[in-house]
Amino acid sequence: MTGELSPIDKAKFAAAKRSVDFVEDGMRVGLGTGSTAAWMVRCLGERVREEGLKIKGVPTSVRTAELARHVGIEVISLDEAKWLDLTIDGADEFDSDLNLIKGGGGALLQEKIVATASDMMIVITDTAKEVAHLGAFPLPVEVSPFGWQTSRALIEEALTNLDVMGREVTLRMNGDAAFVTDEGNHILDLHLNRIGNPRQLALVVNQIPGVVENGLFIDICDIVVIGHGDGRVELRDINAGTVEEDRIDFLESDNLFSDI
């Protein structure tokens, strides 16, 4: 079954599989959203079923919560957990300082709240997501539906004074209607091409009325696990300044693919 996966999917699976080795019995774990995070949730569910691992998962979206329950992970809210030992999530881009762009799946608000309420954040990704400078992936900004066009105009005005290469701002759509987040908000995608100063951009955008949160994750990620299509994984720890290499055997977990 694993042979039917694309190299990118194999890379995502390898990163996800390696990341769950960080989860220990009794932990409260933030569960990310997106295609790579879905592999991670399945791998965690496998450990729960086969090893008797006892954890409590705090999902970052409705769809992650549904998947977690489906694979046997106990789901609780962040208010119930209060604080988390670890969050594992994907990213749309990351740079050498492990700063991220997230929100391609529309769950950036819950993802950022959960990640910052954790002792550690691990990002699982593939090599295509690494960039020299953030910004090639459109930056998601979650905004209130009330007055969203005013918020967009204010964002466009602010961008003229920031170090970016592009300034197009578009409303994310879901078919013919505006995309709606789990919190009932809209998302504006900022097509910036290159962000010269991510920290400054994040601070400025979050001051604009109507903006709920932006998809720049600055100084939040501790470890990135990068998967490769041949099963190799690379672990970069920004705090320890270390780089490790490992390998995942796909054949060990063929049962994960039975209902994909």
C-alpha positions as CSV (number, residue, x, y, z in Angstrom):
1,M,0.0,0.0,0.0
2,T,2.8,2.4,0.8
3,G,4.1,2.0,-2.8
4,E,1.0,3.8,-4.0
5,L,2.0,7.0,-2.1
6,S,3.7,9.9,-3.9
7,P,7.2,10.8,-2.7
8,I,5.8,13.9,-1.0
9,D,3.3,11.9,0.9
10,K,6.0,9.4,1.9
11,A,8.1,12.4,3.1
12,K,5.2,13.7,5.2
13,F,4.5,10.3,6.7
14,A,8.2,9.8,7.6
15,A,8.3,13.2,9.4
16,A,5.0,12.4,11.2
17,K,6.1,9.0,12.2
18,R,9.3,10.2,13.7
19,S,7.7,13.1,15.5
20,V,5.4,10.9,17.6
21,D,8.5,9.4,19.3
22,F,8.6,12.6,21.3
23,V,5.2,11.8,22.9
24,E,5.4,10.1,26.3
25,D,2.8,8.5,28.5
26,G,0.6,11.0,30.4
27,M,1.3,13.9,28.1
28,R,-1.1,16.6,27.0
29,V,-0.5,17.0,23.3
30,G,-1.5,19.7,20.8
31,L,-2.7,18.1,17.6
32,G,-2.1,20.2,14.4
33,T,-4.2,20.6,11.3
34,G,-3.4,19.8,7.7
35,S,-2.2,16.9,5.6
36,T,1.1,16.2,7.4
37,A,-0.6,16.6,10.8
38,A,-3.2,14.1,9.8
39,W,-0.4,11.5,9.3
40,M,0.8,12.4,12.8
41,V,-2.6,11.9,14.4
42,R,-2.8,8.5,12.7
43,C,0.6,7.5,14.0
44,L,-0.3,8.6,17.5
45,G,-3.5,6.6,17.3
46,E,-1.4,3.6,16.4
47,R,0.7,4.0,19.5
48,V,-2.5,4.4,21.6
49,R,-3.9,1.2,20.2
50,E,-0.8,-1.0,20.1
51,E,1.3,0.3,23.0
52,G,-1.5,1.5,25.4
53,L,-0.1,5.0,25.3
54,K,-2.2,7.2,27.5
55,I,-2.4,10.8,26.3
56,K,-4.9,13.7,26.0
57,G,-5.0,15.5,22.7
58,V,-6.0,19.1,22.2
59,P,-7.0,19.5,18.5
60,T,-6.6,22.7,16.5
61,S,-9.6,22.3,14.3
62,V,-12.9,20.4,14.1
63,R,-11.5,18.0,11.4
64,T,-8.5,17.2,13.6
65,A,-10.8,16.5,16.5
66,E,-12.9,14.1,14.4
67,L,-9.8,12.2,13.2
68,A,-8.3,12.0,16.7
69,R,-11.5,10.5,18.1
70,H,-11.6,8.1,15.1
71,V,-8.2,6.7,15.8
72,G,-8.7,6.4,19.6
73,I,-7.1,9.5,21.0
74,E,-8.9,11.1,24.0
75,V,-9.8,14.6,23.0
76,I,-10.1,17.5,25.5
77,S,-10.2,21.3,25.1
78,L,-7.4,23.6,25.8
79,D,-9.3,25.1,28.7
80,E,-9.5,21.6,30.2
81,A,-5.8,21.0,29.6
82,K,-4.7,24.5,30.7
83,W,-1.2,23.9,29.5
84,L,0.4,21.4,27.1
85,D,3.6,19.4,27.1
86,L,4.0,19.4,23.4
87,T,2.4,20.5,20.1
88,I,3.1,18.8,16.8
89,D,1.9,20.6,13.7
90,G,2.8,21.2,10.0
91,A,3.8,24.4,8.3
92,D,3.4,26.0,4.9
93,E,6.9,27.5,5.0
94,F,9.9,27.6,7.4
95,D,13.2,29.4,7.4
96,S,16.6,28.8,8.9
97,D,15.5,30.4,12.2
98,L,12.5,28.0,12.3
99,N,10.1,30.9,11.8
100,L,7.0,29.7,10.0
101,I,4.1,30.6,7.8
102,K,1.0,28.6,8.8
103,G,-2.7,28.8,8.0
104,G,-3.0,27.3,4.5
105,G,-5.6,25.0,6.0
106,G,-7.5,27.9,7.6
107,A,-6.8,26.9,11.3
108,L,-4.1,29.4,12.1
109,L,-5.8,31.0,15.1
110,Q,-6.3,27.8,17.1
111,E,-2.9,26.5,15.9
112,K,-1.1,29.6,17.3
113,I,-3.0,29.6,20.6
114,V,-2.3,25.9,21.1
115,A,1.4,26.1,20.1
116,T,2.0,29.0,22.4
117,A,0.4,27.2,25.3
118,S,2.9,24.4,25.0
119,D,6.3,23.7,26.5
120,M,7.6,22.7,23.1
121,M,6.4,22.9,19.4
122,I,7.6,20.4,16.9
123,V,6.9,21.1,13.2
124,I,6.7,18.2,10.7
125,T,7.3,19.0,7.1
126,D,9.0,18.0,3.8
127,T,12.0,19.6,2.1
128,A,9.8,21.6,-0.2
129,K,8.7,23.8,2.6
130,E,12.1,25.2,3.5
131,V,12.8,28.7,2.2
132,A,15.6,31.3,2.5
133,H,13.0,34.0,3.1
134,L,9.4,33.6,4.1
135,G,6.7,34.9,1.8
136,A,6.5,32.8,-1.3
137,F,3.5,31.1,0.3
138,P,0.7,33.6,0.7
139,L,0.5,34.8,4.3
140,P,-3.0,34.1,5.8
141,V,-4.5,36.7,8.0
142,E,-7.7,35.9,9.9
143,V,-10.2,38.8,10.0
144,S,-13.6,39.6,11.4
145,P,-16.4,39.3,8.7
146,F,-17.6,42.7,9.9
147,G,-15.9,45.3,7.9
148,W,-13.4,42.9,6.3
149,Q,-13.1,45.1,3.2
150,T,-12.0,48.0,5.5
151,S,-9.5,45.7,7.2
152,R,-8.1,44.7,3.7
153,A,-7.7,48.3,2.7
154,L,-5.9,49.1,5.9
155,I,-3.6,46.1,5.4
156,E,-2.8,47.1,1.9
157,E,-2.0,50.6,3.1
158,A,0.3,49.2,5.9
159,L,2.2,47.0,3.4
160,T,3.4,50.1,1.5
161,N,5.7,50.9,4.4
162,L,6.9,47.3,5.0
163,D,9.8,45.3,3.5
164,V,7.8,43.1,1.2
165,M,8.0,42.4,-2.6
166,G,4.3,42.0,-3.3
167,R,1.2,43.7,-1.9
168,E,-1.8,41.9,-3.4
169,V,-4.5,40.9,-0.8
170,T,-7.2,38.5,-1.7
171,L,-10.2,37.1,0.2
172,R,-10.0,33.3,0.5
173,M,-12.9,31.6,-1.1
174,N,-14.7,28.3,-0.7
175,G,-16.4,27.8,-4.0
176,D,-18.6,30.9,-4.6
177,A,-18.6,32.0,-1.0
178,A,-16.0,33.4,1.4
179,F,-14.1,30.7,3.4
180,V,-15.2,30.6,7.0
181,T,-12.9,29.5,9.8
182,D,-14.0,27.4,12.8
183,E,-14.4,30.7,14.7
184,G,-16.7,32.1,12.0
185,N,-14.1,34.5,10.6
186,H,-12.7,35.1,7.1
187,I,-9.1,34.8,5.8
188,L,-7.2,37.3,3.7
189,D,-4.2,35.9,1.9
190,L,-1.3,38.3,1.5
191,H,0.7,37.7,-1.7
192,L,4.0,39.2,-0.5
193,N,6.5,37.0,-2.4
194,R,9.3,37.9,0.1
195,I,9.0,39.1,3.7
196,G,12.1,41.1,4.7
197,N,11.2,41.5,8.4
198,P,8.6,38.9,9.5
199,R,8.6,40.1,13.2
200,Q,7.8,43.7,12.2
201,L,5.2,42.6,9.7
202,A,3.4,40.4,12.3
203,L,3.3,43.2,14.8
204,V,2.0,45.8,12.4
205,V,-0.7,43.6,10.9
206,N,-2.0,42.5,14.3
207,Q,-2.6,46.2,15.2
208,I,-5.1,46.7,12.4
209,P,-8.7,46.8,13.4
210,G,-10.6,43.7,12.4
211,V,-7.5,41.5,12.3
212,V,-7.8,38.5,14.6
213,E,-4.4,36.9,14.0
214,N,-1.8,36.4,11.3
215,G,-0.1,33.2,10.1
216,L,3.5,34.2,11.0
217,F,4.8,32.0,13.8
218,I,7.9,33.8,15.2
219,D,10.1,32.2,17.9
220,I,7.5,29.5,18.6
221,C,8.9,26.4,16.9
222,D,11.6,24.5,18.8
223,I,12.2,21.5,16.5
224,V,11.6,20.8,12.9
225,V,11.4,17.2,11.6
226,I,12.0,17.2,7.8
227,G,10.9,14.0,5.9
228,H,12.2,12.7,2.7
229,G,10.5,10.4,0.2
230,D,13.0,7.6,0.8
231,G,12.2,7.5,4.6
232,R,15.1,9.7,5.7
233,V,14.3,12.3,8.4
234,E,16.3,15.3,9.6
235,L,15.7,16.8,13.0
236,R,16.8,20.4,13.6
237,D,16.7,21.7,17.2
238,I,16.9,25.5,17.2
239,N,17.6,25.6,21.0
240,A,20.3,23.0,21.2
241,G,21.7,24.0,17.8
242,T,21.8,20.3,16.7
243,V,21.0,18.4,13.5
244,E,20.3,14.7,13.6
245,E,19.4,12.2,10.9
246,D,17.2,9.1,11.2
247,R,15.3,6.7,8.9
248,I,11.7,5.4,9.0
249,D,10.7,2.0,7.8
250,F,7.4,2.4,5.9
251,L,6.7,-1.4,6.1
252,E,6.2,-1.3,9.8
253,S,3.1,0.8,9.6
254,D,1.2,-0.5,6.5
255,N,-2.0,-0.7,8.6
256,L,-2.1,3.1,8.8
257,F,-2.8,3.2,5.1
258,S,-5.6,0.8,4.9
259,D,-8.4,3.5,4.9
260,I,-6.5,6.3,3.0
